[in-house]
Amino acid sequence: MKARELGIPGAWKITPQLHTDSRGMFFEWLTSREFSAFNG
């Protein structure tokens, strides 16, 4: 997951990491653990 703080206080752009294989694709949209690493 990539997170980028926007120009508005408290607003973030979240981009999930996409995992693909022969069956299709999967991504975790948002996890509190990863967001806490960005947000503190």
Order of alpha helices (4+ residues) and beta strands (2+ residues): beta-beta-beta-beta-alpha
